[in-house]
Amino acid sequence: MTSTQEEKVDNDGYLREILTKLDALSSENKAFNDKFDNYQKATQWVVQLAFSLIASATITVIITSVLRK
């Protein structure tokens, strides 16, 4: 084998290694995006729940004060 052929073989191996690492990074990124999406949805649900509880407590106080009079 000539040195040019050896360099080509080395470059091919190096490119395969880079592609393998890129695929792994891509799958890790997808997993992170899924986790982030779940976190965002859960946070939104908690905020909606808090506003619902505040609204129902406010309505309860108003109705109670109106009915006592």
PDB file of N, H, CA, C and O in Angstrom:
ATOM      1  N   MET A   1       0.834  -1.185   0.000  1.00  0.00           N
ATOM      2  CA  MET A   1       0.000   0.000   0.000  1.00  0.00           C
ATOM      3  C   MET A   1       0.876   1.244   0.000  1.00  0.00           C
ATOM      4  O   MET A   1       1.896   1.307   0.685  1.00  0.00           O
ATOM      5  N   THR A   2       0.466   2.205  -0.762  1.00  0.00           N
ATOM      6  H   THR A   2      -0.364   2.154  -1.318  1.00  0.00           H
ATOM      7  CA  THR A   2       1.223   3.455  -0.786  1.00  0.00           C
ATOM      8  C   THR A   2       0.747   4.342   0.343  1.00  0.00           C
ATOM      9  O   THR A   2      -0.280   4.080   0.969  1.00  0.00           O
ATOM     10  N   SER A   3       1.492   5.377   0.590  1.00  0.00           N
ATOM     11  H   SER A   3       2.327   5.590   0.082  1.00  0.00           H
ATOM     12  CA  SER A   3       1.123   6.280   1.686  1.00  0.00           C
ATOM     13  C   SER A   3      -0.199   6.986   1.399  1.00  0.00           C
ATOM     14  O   SER A   3      -0.938   7.303   2.332  1.00  0.00           O
ATOM     15  N   THR A   4      -0.510   7.238   0.136  1.00  0.00           N
ATOM     16  H   THR A   4       0.090   6.981  -0.622  1.00  0.00           H
ATOM     17  CA  THR A   4      -1.779   7.886  -0.210  1.00  0.00           C
ATOM     18  C   THR A   4      -2.947   6.964   0.105  1.00  0.00           C
ATOM     19  O   THR A   4      -3.978   7.409   0.607  1.00  0.00           O
ATOM     20  N   GLN A   5      -2.785   5.681  -0.191  1.00  0.00           N
ATOM     21  H   GLN A   5      -1.947   5.319  -0.600  1.00  0.00           H
ATOM     22  CA  GLN A   5      -3.838   4.717   0.111  1.00  0.00           C
ATOM     23  C   GLN A   5      -4.015   4.570   1.618  1.00  0.00           C
ATOM     24  O   GLN A   5      -5.141   4.461   2.104  1.00  0.00           O
ATOM     25  N   GLU A   6      -2.920   4.566   2.351  1.00  0.00           N
ATOM     26  H   GLU A   6      -2.005   4.654   1.956  1.00  0.00           H
ATOM     27  CA  GLU A   6      -2.993   4.471   3.811  1.00  0.00           C
ATOM     28  C   GLU A   6      -3.696   5.693   4.394  1.00  0.00           C
ATOM     29  O   GLU A   6      -4.500   5.573   5.318  1.00  0.00           O
ATOM     30  N   GLU A   7      -3.391   6.862   3.850  1.00  0.00           N
ATOM     31  H   GLU A   7      -2.738   6.959   3.099  1.00  0.00           H
ATOM     32  CA  GLU A   7      -4.053   8.078   4.323  1.00  0.00           C
ATOM     33  C   GLU A   7      -5.546   8.021   4.032  1.00  0.00           C
ATOM     34  O   GLU A   7      -6.354   8.459   4.850  1.00  0.00           O
ATOM     35  N   LYS A   8      -5.921   7.483   2.868  1.00  0.00           N
ATOM     36  H   LYS A   8      -5.264   7.128   2.203  1.00  0.00           H
ATOM     37  CA  LYS A   8      -7.333   7.372   2.522  1.00  0.00           C
ATOM     38  C   LYS A   8      -8.040   6.433   3.491  1.00  0.00           C
ATOM     39  O   LYS A   8      -9.145   6.732   3.942  1.00  0.00           O
ATOM     40  N   VAL A   9      -7.417   5.301   3.817  1.00  0.00           N
ATOM     41  H   VAL A   9      -6.519   5.058   3.450  1.00  0.00           H
ATOM     42  CA  VAL A   9      -7.993   4.352   4.767  1.00  0.00           C
ATOM     43  C   VAL A   9      -8.126   5.011   6.132  1.00  0.00           C
ATOM     44  O   VAL A   9      -9.150   4.856   6.797  1.00  0.00           O
ATOM     45  N   ASP A  10      -7.096   5.748   6.558  1.00  0.00           N
ATOM     46  H   ASP A  10      -6.264   5.875   6.018  1.00  0.00           H
ATOM     47  CA  ASP A  10      -7.145   6.452   7.841  1.00  0.00           C
ATOM     48  C   ASP A  10      -8.258   7.494   7.840  1.00  0.00           C
ATOM     49  O   ASP A  10      -8.991   7.624   8.820  1.00  0.00           O
ATOM     50  N   ASN A  11      -8.383   8.232   6.748  1.00  0.00           N
ATOM     51  H   ASN A  11      -7.787   8.126   5.952  1.00  0.00           H
ATOM     52  CA  ASN A  11      -9.430   9.252   6.651  1.00  0.00           C
ATOM     53  C   ASN A  11     -10.815   8.624   6.663  1.00  0.00           C
ATOM     54  O   ASN A  11     -11.731   9.162   7.286  1.00  0.00           O
ATOM     55  N   ASP A  12     -10.983   7.487   5.981  1.00  0.00           N
ATOM     56  H   ASP A  12     -10.239   7.050   5.475  1.00  0.00           H
ATOM     57  CA  ASP A  12     -12.275   6.805   5.974  1.00  0.00           C
ATOM     58  C   ASP A  12     -12.658   6.361   7.383  1.00  0.00           C
ATOM     59  O   ASP A  12     -13.808   6.507   7.796  1.00  0.00           O
ATOM     60  N   GLY A  13     -11.692   5.822   8.114  1.00  0.00           N
ATOM     61  H   GLY A  13     -10.757   5.703   7.778  1.00  0.00           H
ATOM     62  CA  GLY A  13     -11.959   5.414   9.496  1.00  0.00           C
ATOM     63  C   GLY A  13     -12.306   6.600  10.372  1.00  0.00           C
ATOM     64  O   GLY A  13     -13.200   6.533  11.215  1.00  0.00           O
ATOM     65  N   TYR A  14     -11.587   7.680  10.158  1.00  0.00           N
ATOM     66  H   TYR A  14     -10.861   7.734   9.473  1.00  0.00           H
ATOM     67  CA  TYR A  14     -11.838   8.894  10.938  1.00  0.00           C
ATOM     68  C   TYR A  14     -13.225   9.453  10.628  1.00  0.00           C
ATOM     69  O   TYR A  14     -13.941   9.889  11.530  1.00  0.00           O
ATOM     70  N   LEU A  15     -13.598   9.438   9.353  1.00  0.00           N
ATOM     71  H   LEU A  15     -13.016   9.084   8.621  1.00  0.00           H
ATOM     72  CA  LEU A  15     -14.926   9.927   8.967  1.00  0.00           C
ATOM     73  C   LEU A  15     -16.027   9.043   9.538  1.00  0.00           C
ATOM     74  O   LEU A  15     -17.063   9.547   9.972  1.00  0.00           O
ATOM     75  N   ARG A  16     -15.813   7.731   9.543  1.00  0.00           N
ATOM     76  H   ARG A  16     -14.971   7.322   9.191  1.00  0.00           H
ATOM     77  CA  ARG A  16     -16.805   6.820  10.139  1.00  0.00           C
ATOM     78  C   ARG A  16     -16.963   7.105  11.630  1.00  0.00           C
ATOM     79  O   ARG A  16     -18.075   7.100  12.158  1.00  0.00           O
ATOM     80  N   GLU A  17     -15.852   7.351  12.295  1.00  0.00           N
ATOM     81  H   GLU A  17     -14.949   7.355  11.866  1.00  0.00           H
ATOM     82  CA  GLU A  17     -15.892   7.660  13.730  1.00  0.00           C
ATOM     83  C   GLU A  17     -16.661   8.958  13.978  1.00  0.00           C
ATOM     84  O   GLU A  17     -17.464   9.042  14.908  1.00  0.00           O
ATOM     85  N   ILE A  18     -16.416   9.954  13.156  1.00  0.00           N
ATOM     86  H   ILE A  18     -15.764   9.886  12.401  1.00  0.00           H
ATOM     87  CA  ILE A  18     -17.123  11.231  13.296  1.00  0.00           C
ATOM     88  C   ILE A  18     -18.616  11.042  13.059  1.00  0.00           C
ATOM     89  O   ILE A  18     -19.437  11.587  13.798  1.00  0.00           O
ATOM     90  N   LEU A  19     -18.973  10.271  12.031  1.00  0.00           N
ATOM     91  H   LEU A  19     -18.307   9.829  11.431  1.00  0.00           H
ATOM     92  CA  LEU A  19     -20.386  10.030  11.740  1.00  0.00           C
ATOM     93  C   LEU A  19     -21.064   9.264  12.871  1.00  0.00           C
ATOM     94  O   LEU A  19     -22.219   9.535  13.199  1.00  0.00           O
ATOM     95  N   THR A  20     -20.357   8.315  13.463  1.00  0.00           N
ATOM     96  H   THR A  20     -19.419   8.094  13.196  1.00  0.00           H
ATOM     97  CA  THR A  20     -20.906   7.570  14.596  1.00  0.00           C
ATOM     98  C   THR A  20     -21.160   8.499  15.777  1.00  0.00           C
ATOM     99  O   THR A  20     -22.208   8.428  16.420  1.00  0.00           O
ATOM    100  N   LYS A  21     -20.205   9.363  16.053  1.00  0.00           N
ATOM    101  H   LYS A  21     -19.354   9.421  15.531  1.00  0.00           H
ATOM    102  CA  LYS A  21     -20.368  10.316  17.152  1.00  0.00           C
ATOM    103  C   LYS A  21     -21.487  11.307  16.855  1.00  0.00           C
ATOM    104  O   LYS A  21     -22.227  11.698  17.757  1.00  0.00           O
ATOM    105  N   LEU A  22     -21.613  11.710  15.603  1.00  0.00           N
ATOM    106  H   LEU A  22     -21.012  11.391  14.870  1.00  0.00           H
ATOM    107  CA  LEU A  22     -22.670  12.637  15.215  1.00  0.00           C
ATOM    108  C   LEU A  22     -24.042  11.992  15.375  1.00  0.00           C
ATOM    109  O   LEU A  22     -24.984  12.644  15.823  1.00  0.00           O
ATOM    110  N   ASP A  23     -24.162  10.721  15.014  1.00  0.00           N
ATOM    111  H   ASP A  23     -23.396  10.190  14.650  1.00  0.00           H
ATOM    112  CA  ASP A  23     -25.420  10.001  15.208  1.00  0.00           C
ATOM    113  C   ASP A  23     -25.769   9.902  16.688  1.00  0.00           C
ATOM    114  O   ASP A  23     -26.927  10.084  17.066  1.00  0.00           O
ATOM    115  N   ALA A  24     -24.777   9.615  17.526  1.00  0.00           N
ATOM    116  H   ALA A  24     -23.837   9.467  17.219  1.00  0.00           H
ATOM    117  CA  ALA A  24     -25.012   9.527  18.967  1.00  0.00           C
ATOM    118  C   ALA A  24     -25.448  10.879  19.520  1.00  0.00           C
ATOM    119  O   ALA A  24     -26.360  10.954  20.343  1.00  0.00           O
ATOM    120  N   LEU A  25     -24.799  11.933  19.071  1.00  0.00           N
ATOM    121  H   LEU A  25     -24.058  11.871  18.402  1.00  0.00           H
ATOM    122  CA  LEU A  25     -25.155  13.278  19.522  1.00  0.00           C
ATOM    123  C   LEU A  25     -26.562  13.643  19.076  1.00  0.00           C
ATOM    124  O   LEU A  25     -27.307  14.279  19.822  1.00  0.00           O
ATOM    125  N   SER A  26     -26.926  13.251  17.882  1.00  0.00           N
ATOM    126  H   SER A  26     -26.321  12.735  17.275  1.00  0.00           H
ATOM    127  CA  SER A  26     -28.265  13.522  17.362  1.00  0.00           C
ATOM    128  C   SER A  26     -29.327  12.816  18.198  1.00  0.00           C
ATOM    129  O   SER A  26     -30.363  13.406  18.505  1.00  0.00           O
ATOM    130  N   SER A  27     -29.083  11.567  18.568  1.00  0.00           N
ATOM    131  H   SER A  27     -28.242  11.088  18.319  1.00  0.00           H
ATOM    132  CA  SER A  27     -30.059  10.841  19.383  1.00  0.00           C
ATOM    133  C   SER A  27     -30.133  11.418  20.795  1.00  0.00           C
ATOM    134  O   SER A  27     -31.212  11.460  21.386  1.00  0.00           O
ATOM    135  N   GLU A  28     -29.005  11.861  21.340  1.00  0.00           N
ATOM    136  H   GLU A  28     -28.128  11.826  20.860  1.00  0.00           H
ATOM    137  CA  GLU A  28     -29.022  12.515  22.652  1.00  0.00           C
ATOM    138  C   GLU A  28     -29.812  13.815  22.591  1.00  0.00           C
ATOM    139  O   GLU A  28     -30.536  14.150  23.528  1.00  0.00           O
ATOM    140  N   ASN A  29     -29.674  14.540  21.497  1.00  0.00           N
ATOM    141  H   ASN A  29     -29.086  14.267  20.736  1.00  0.00           H
ATOM    142  CA  ASN A  29     -30.401  15.796  21.328  1.00  0.00           C
ATOM    143  C   ASN A  29     -31.904  15.538  21.262  1.00  0.00           C
ATOM    144  O   ASN A  29     -32.686  16.295  21.837  1.00  0.00           O
ATOM    145  N   LYS A  30     -32.313  14.483  20.571  1.00  0.00           N
ATOM    146  H   LYS A  30     -31.677  13.868  20.104  1.00  0.00           H
ATOM    147  CA  LYS A  30     -33.735  14.136  20.502  1.00  0.00           C
ATOM    148  C   LYS A  30     -34.266  13.794  21.887  1.00  0.00           C
ATOM    149  O   LYS A  30     -35.364  14.214  22.250  1.00  0.00           O
ATOM    150  N   ALA A  31     -33.498  13.038  22.660  1.00  0.00           N
ATOM    151  H   ALA A  31     -32.606  12.697  22.365  1.00  0.00           H
ATOM    152  CA  ALA A  31     -33.920  12.673  24.014  1.00  0.00           C
ATOM    153  C   ALA A  31     -34.042  13.919  24.884  1.00  0.00           C
ATOM    154  O   ALA A  31     -34.989  14.038  25.662  1.00  0.00           O
ATOM    155  N   PHE A  32     -33.097  14.845  24.761  1.00  0.00           N
ATOM    156  H   PHE A  32     -32.328  14.748  24.128  1.00  0.00           H
ATOM    157  CA  PHE A  32     -33.164  16.086  25.532  1.00  0.00           C
ATOM    158  C   PHE A  32     -34.393  16.895  25.142  1.00  0.00           C
ATOM    159  O   PHE A  32     -35.076  17.444  26.007  1.00  0.00           O
ATOM    160  N   ASN A  33     -34.679  16.973  23.846  1.00  0.00           N
ATOM    161  H   ASN A  33     -34.125  16.527  23.143  1.00  0.00           H
ATOM    162  CA  ASN A  33     -35.851  17.721  23.391  1.00  0.00           C
ATOM    163  C   ASN A  33     -37.136  17.114  23.934  1.00  0.00           C
ATOM    164  O   ASN A  33     -38.058  17.844  24.299  1.00  0.00           O
ATOM    165  N   ASP A  34     -37.210  15.781  23.992  1.00  0.00           N
ATOM    166  H   ASP A  34     -36.461  15.188  23.695  1.00  0.00           H
ATOM    167  CA  ASP A  34     -38.388  15.124  24.562  1.00  0.00           C
ATOM    168  C   ASP A  34     -38.538  15.460  26.039  1.00  0.00           C
ATOM    169  O   ASP A  34     -39.637  15.764  26.502  1.00  0.00           O
ATOM    170  N   LYS A  35     -37.433  15.405  26.779  1.00  0.00           N
ATOM    171  H   LYS A  35     -36.540  15.158  26.403  1.00  0.00           H
ATOM    172  CA  LYS A  35     -37.480  15.730  28.207  1.00  0.00           C
ATOM    173  C   LYS A  35     -37.886  17.184  28.419  1.00  0.00           C
ATOM    174  O   LYS A  35     -38.692  17.486  29.298  1.00  0.00           O
ATOM    175  N   PHE A  36     -37.332  18.076  27.618  1.00  0.00           N
ATOM    176  H   PHE A  36     -36.677  17.830  26.904  1.00  0.00           H
ATOM    177  CA  PHE A  36     -37.650  19.496  27.748  1.00  0.00           C
ATOM    178  C   PHE A  36     -39.110  19.749  27.422  1.00  0.00           C
ATOM    179  O   PHE A  36     -39.762  20.556  28.084  1.00  0.00           O
ATOM    180  N   ASP A  37     -39.632  19.069  26.411  1.00  0.00           N
ATOM    181  H   ASP A  37     -39.102  18.413  25.873  1.00  0.00           H
ATOM    182  CA  ASP A  37     -41.038  19.220  26.040  1.00  0.00           C
ATOM    183  C   ASP A  37     -41.940  18.754  27.179  1.00  0.00           C
ATOM    184  O   ASP A  37     -42.933  19.410  27.494  1.00  0.00           O
ATOM    185  N   ASN A  38     -41.598  17.626  27.796  1.00  0.00           N
ATOM    186  H   ASN A  38     -40.791  17.094  27.540  1.00  0.00           H
ATOM    187  CA  ASN A  38     -42.383  17.132  28.933  1.00  0.00           C
ATOM    188  C   ASN A  38     -42.331  18.107  30.101  1.00  0.00           C
ATOM    189  O   ASN A  38     -43.350  18.357  30.746  1.00  0.00           O
ATOM    190  N   TYR A  39     -41.158  18.658  30.377  1.00  0.00           N
ATOM    191  H   TYR A  39     -40.331  18.455  29.853  1.00  0.00           H
ATOM    192  CA  TYR A  39     -41.011  19.627  31.463  1.00  0.00           C
ATOM    193  C   TYR A  39     -41.853  20.869  31.187  1.00  0.00           C
ATOM    194  O   TYR A  39     -42.518  21.386  32.085  1.00  0.00           O
ATOM    195  N   GLN A  40     -41.823  21.340  29.955  1.00  0.00           N
ATOM    196  H   GLN A  40     -41.283  20.920  29.226  1.00  0.00           H
ATOM    197  CA  GLN A  40     -42.580  22.539  29.592  1.00  0.00           C
ATOM    198  C   GLN A  40     -44.081  22.295  29.744  1.00  0.00           C
ATOM    199  O   GLN A  40     -44.797  23.159  30.250  1.00  0.00           O
ATOM    200  N   LYS A  41     -44.559  21.139  29.315  1.00  0.00           N
ATOM    201  H   LYS A  41     -43.977  20.438  28.904  1.00  0.00           H
ATOM    202  CA  LYS A  41     -45.982  20.812  29.447  1.00  0.00           C
ATOM    203  C   LYS A  41     -46.378  20.691  30.912  1.00  0.00           C
ATOM    204  O   LYS A  41     -47.446  21.159  31.306  1.00  0.00           O
ATOM    205  N   ALA A  42     -45.529  20.070  31.719  1.00  0.00           N
ATOM    206  H   ALA A  42     -44.662  19.690  31.399  1.00  0.00           H
ATOM    207  CA  ALA A  42     -45.832  19.921  33.142  1.00  0.00           C
ATOM    208  C   ALA A  42     -45.875  21.278  33.831  1.00  0.00           C
ATOM    209  O   ALA A  42     -46.741  21.520  34.672  1.00  0.00           O
ATOM    210  N   THR A  43     -44.960  22.152  33.485  1.00  0.00           N
ATOM    211  H   THR A  43     -44.257  21.956  32.802  1.00  0.00           H
ATOM    212  CA  THR A  43     -44.945  23.493  34.069  1.00  0.00           C
ATOM    213  C   THR A  43     -46.200  24.261  33.689  1.00  0.00           C
ATOM    214  O   THR A  43     -46.799  24.936  34.528  1.00  0.00           O
ATOM    215  N   GLN A  44     -46.595  24.162  32.440  1.00  0.00           N
ATOM    216  H   GLN A  44     -46.109  23.614  31.759  1.00  0.00           H
ATOM    217  CA  GLN A  44     -47.809  24.839  31.983  1.00  0.00           C
ATOM    218  C   GLN A  44     -49.031  24.293  32.725  1.00  0.00           C
ATOM    219  O   GLN A  44     -49.922  25.058  33.094  1.00  0.00           O
ATOM    220  N   TRP A  45     -49.076  22.988  32.946  1.00  0.00           N
ATOM    221  H   TRP A  45     -48.352  22.367  32.647  1.00  0.00           H
ATOM    222  CA  TRP A  45     -50.189  22.377  33.657  1.00  0.00           C
ATOM    223  C   TRP A  45     -50.248  22.878  35.105  1.00  0.00           C
ATOM    224  O   TRP A  45     -51.333  23.151  35.619  1.00  0.00           O
ATOM    225  N   VAL A  46     -49.106  22.999  35.756  1.00  0.00           N
ATOM    226  H   VAL A  46     -48.225  22.778  35.339  1.00  0.00           H
ATOM    227  CA  VAL A  46     -49.063  23.481  37.141  1.00  0.00           C
ATOM    228  C   VAL A  46     -49.542  24.928  37.217  1.00  0.00           C
ATOM    229  O   VAL A  46     -50.275  25.285  38.139  1.00  0.00           O
ATOM    230  N   VAL A  47     -49.141  25.762  36.265  1.00  0.00           N
ATOM    231  H   VAL A  47     -48.545  25.472  35.516  1.00  0.00           H
ATOM    232  CA  VAL A  47     -49.575  27.164  36.250  1.00  0.00           C
ATOM    233  C   VAL A  47     -51.082  27.244  36.054  1.00  0.00           C
ATOM    234  O   VAL A  47     -51.753  28.024  36.730  1.00  0.00           O
ATOM    235  N   GLN A  48     -51.619  26.447  35.141  1.00  0.00           N
ATOM    236  H   GLN A  48     -51.074  25.813  34.592  1.00  0.00           H
ATOM    237  CA  GLN A  48     -53.066  26.446  34.921  1.00  0.00           C
ATOM    238  C   GLN A  48     -53.805  25.976  36.169  1.00  0.00           C
ATOM    239  O   GLN A  48     -54.853  26.521  36.514  1.00  0.00           O
ATOM    240  N   LEU A  49     -53.269  24.983  36.834  1.00  0.00           N
ATOM    241  H   LEU A  49     -52.417  24.540  36.554  1.00  0.00           H
ATOM    242  CA  LEU A  49     -53.877  24.496  38.071  1.00  0.00           C
ATOM    243  C   LEU A  49     -53.875  25.578  39.140  1.00  0.00           C
ATOM    244  O   LEU A  49     -54.872  25.759  39.839  1.00  0.00           O
ATOM    245  N   ALA A  50     -52.776  26.293  39.273  1.00  0.00           N
ATOM    246  H   ALA A  50     -51.966  26.146  38.705  1.00  0.00           H
ATOM    247  CA  ALA A  50     -52.689  27.366  40.270  1.00  0.00           C
ATOM    248  C   ALA A  50     -53.713  28.457  39.983  1.00  0.00           C
ATOM    249  O   ALA A  50     -54.397  28.914  40.899  1.00  0.00           O
ATOM    250  N   PHE A  51     -53.830  28.879  38.735  1.00  0.00           N
ATOM    251  H   PHE A  51     -53.275  28.507  37.991  1.00  0.00           H
ATOM    252  CA  PHE A  51     -54.824  29.898  38.398  1.00  0.00           C
ATOM    253  C   PHE A  51     -56.243  29.395  38.645  1.00  0.00           C
ATOM    254  O   PHE A  51     -57.098  30.160  39.090  1.00  0.00           O
ATOM    255  N   SER A  52     -56.504  28.128  38.364  1.00  0.00           N
ATOM    256  H   SER A  52     -55.810  27.506  38.002  1.00  0.00           H
ATOM    257  CA  SER A  52     -57.832  27.559  38.619  1.00  0.00           C
ATOM    258  C   SER A  52     -58.153  27.572  40.104  1.00  0.00           C
ATOM    259  O   SER A  52     -59.270  27.904  40.502  1.00  0.00           O
ATOM    260  N   LEU A  53     -57.178  27.213  40.919  1.00  0.00           N
ATOM    261  H   LEU A  53     -56.271  26.944  40.596  1.00  0.00           H
ATOM    262  CA  LEU A  53     -57.400  27.213  42.366  1.00  0.00           C
ATOM    263  C   LEU A  53     -57.626  28.623  42.894  1.00  0.00           C
ATOM    264  O   LEU A  53     -58.484  28.834  43.752  1.00  0.00           O
ATOM    265  N   ILE A  54     -56.871  29.580  42.394  1.00  0.00           N
ATOM    266  H   ILE A  54     -56.174  29.409  41.697  1.00  0.00           H
ATOM    267  CA  ILE A  54     -57.056  30.973  42.814  1.00  0.00           C
ATOM    268  C   ILE A  54     -58.433  31.465  42.403  1.00  0.00           C
ATOM    269  O   ILE A  54     -59.116  32.123  43.188  1.00  0.00           O
ATOM    270  N   ALA A  55     -58.848  31.153  41.179  1.00  0.00           N
ATOM    271  H   ALA A  55     -58.294  30.619  40.542  1.00  0.00           H
ATOM    272  CA  ALA A  55     -60.162  31.592  40.700  1.00  0.00           C
ATOM    273  C   ALA A  55     -61.278  30.959  41.514  1.00  0.00           C
ATOM    274  O   ALA A  55     -62.230  31.645  41.885  1.00  0.00           O
ATOM    275  N   SER A  56     -61.184  29.669  41.798  1.00  0.00           N
ATOM    276  H   SER A  56     -60.411  29.112  41.497  1.00  0.00           H
ATOM    277  CA  SER A  56     -62.247  29.018  42.572  1.00  0.00           C
ATOM    278  C   SER A  56     -62.277  29.530  44.005  1.00  0.00           C
ATOM    279  O   SER A  56     -63.357  29.662  44.581  1.00  0.00           O
ATOM    280  N   ALA A  57     -61.137  29.817  44.588  1.00  0.00           N
ATOM    281  H   ALA A  57     -60.260  29.710  44.119  1.00  0.00           H
ATOM    282  CA  ALA A  57     -61.115  30.376  45.941  1.00  0.00           C
ATOM    283  C   ALA A  57     -61.731  31.766  45.949  1.00  0.00           C
ATOM    284  O   ALA A  57     -62.468  32.105  46.875  1.00  0.00           O
ATOM    285  N   THR A  58     -61.444  32.573  44.939  1.00  0.00           N
ATOM    286  H   THR A  58     -60.845  32.297  44.187  1.00  0.00           H
ATOM    287  CA  THR A  58     -62.020  33.916  44.845  1.00  0.00           C
ATOM    288  C   THR A  58     -63.530  33.842  44.699  1.00  0.00           C
ATOM    289  O   THR A  58     -64.256  34.582  45.363  1.00  0.00           O
ATOM    290  N   ILE A  59     -64.005  32.961  43.843  1.00  0.00           N
ATOM    291  H   ILE A  59     -63.415  32.360  43.304  1.00  0.00           H
ATOM    292  CA  ILE A  59     -65.455  32.806  43.657  1.00  0.00           C
ATOM    293  C   ILE A  59     -66.107  32.326  44.939  1.00  0.00           C
ATOM    294  O   ILE A  59     -67.191  32.791  45.290  1.00  0.00           O
ATOM    295  N   THR A  60     -65.470  31.406  45.642  1.00  0.00           N
ATOM    296  H   THR A  60     -64.589  31.027  45.357  1.00  0.00           H
ATOM    297  CA  THR A  60     -66.014  30.907  46.909  1.00  0.00           C
ATOM    298  C   THR A  60     -66.132  32.029  47.930  1.00  0.00           C
ATOM    299  O   THR A  60     -67.148  32.131  48.617  1.00  0.00           O
ATOM    300  N   VAL A  61     -65.121  32.864  48.038  1.00  0.00           N
ATOM    301  H   VAL A  61     -64.296  32.781  47.480  1.00  0.00           H
ATOM    302  CA  VAL A  61     -65.157  33.985  48.986  1.00  0.00           C
ATOM    303  C   VAL A  61     -66.259  34.963  48.604  1.00  0.00           C
ATOM    304  O   VAL A  61     -66.992  35.431  49.475  1.00  0.00           O
ATOM    305  N   ILE A  62     -66.389  35.276  47.335  1.00  0.00           N
ATOM    306  H   ILE A  62     -65.793  34.896  46.627  1.00  0.00           H
ATOM    307  CA  ILE A  62     -67.423  36.225  46.893  1.00  0.00           C
ATOM    308  C   ILE A  62     -68.809  35.661  47.156  1.00  0.00           C
ATOM    309  O   ILE A  62     -69.665  36.368  47.688  1.00  0.00           O
ATOM    310  N   ILE A  63     -69.051  34.413  46.801  1.00  0.00           N
ATOM    311  H   ILE A  63     -68.356  33.838  46.369  1.00  0.00           H
ATOM    312  CA  ILE A  63     -70.371  33.811  47.011  1.00  0.00           C
ATOM    313  C   ILE A  63     -70.688  33.729  48.495  1.00  0.00           C
ATOM    314  O   ILE A  63     -71.815  34.008  48.902  1.00  0.00           O
ATOM    315  N   THR A  64     -69.719  33.353  49.299  1.00  0.00           N
ATOM    316  H   THR A  64     -68.803  33.126  48.967  1.00  0.00           H
ATOM    317  CA  THR A  64     -69.940  33.261  50.743  1.00  0.00           C
ATOM    318  C   THR A  64     -70.286  34.620  51.330  1.00  0.00           C
ATOM    319  O   THR A  64     -71.193  34.720  52.157  1.00  0.00           O
ATOM    320  N   SER A  65     -69.586  35.661  50.923  1.00  0.00           N
ATOM    321  H   SER A  65     -68.849  35.580  50.251  1.00  0.00           H
ATOM    322  CA  SER A  65     -69.870  36.989  51.473  1.00  0.00           C
ATOM    323  C   SER A  65     -71.210  37.519  50.973  1.00  0.00           C
ATOM    324  O   SER A  65     -71.874  38.248  51.710  1.00  0.00           O
ATOM    325  N   VAL A  66     -71.630  37.193  49.781  1.00  0.00           N
ATOM    326  H   VAL A  66     -71.090  36.601  49.183  1.00  0.00           H
ATOM    327  CA  VAL A  66     -72.928  37.642  49.264  1.00  0.00           C
ATOM    328  C   VAL A  66     -74.054  36.909  49.971  1.00  0.00           C
ATOM    329  O   VAL A  66     -75.064  37.527  50.309  1.00  0.00           O
ATOM    330  N   LEU A  67     -73.913  35.624  50.201  1.00  0.00           N
ATOM    331  H   LEU A  67     -73.093  35.122  49.926  1.00  0.00           H
ATOM    332  CA  LEU A  67     -74.979  34.841  50.823  1.00  0.00           C
ATOM    333  C   LEU A  67     -75.135  35.153  52.308  1.00  0.00           C
ATOM    334  O   LEU A  67     -76.215  34.932  52.856  1.00  0.00           O
ATOM    335  N   ARG A  68     -74.121  35.648  52.967  1.00  0.00           N
ATOM    336  H   ARG A  68     -73.244  35.828  52.521  1.00  0.00           H
ATOM    337  CA  ARG A  68     -74.214  35.971  54.392  1.00  0.00           C
ATOM    338  C   ARG A  68     -75.030  37.230  54.624  1.00  0.00           C
ATOM    339  O   ARG A  68     -75.581  37.410  55.709  1.00  0.00           O
ATOM    340  N   LYS A  69     -75.118  38.095  53.641  1.00  0.00           N
ATOM    341  H   LYS A  69     -74.670  37.948  52.760  1.00  0.00           H
ATOM    342  CA  LYS A  69     -75.832  39.357  53.827  1.00  0.00           C
ATOM    343  C   LYS A  69     -77.261  39.116  53.706  1.00  0.00           C
ATOM    344  O   LYS A  69     -78.057  40.047  53.828  1.00  0.00           O
TER     345      LYS A  69
END
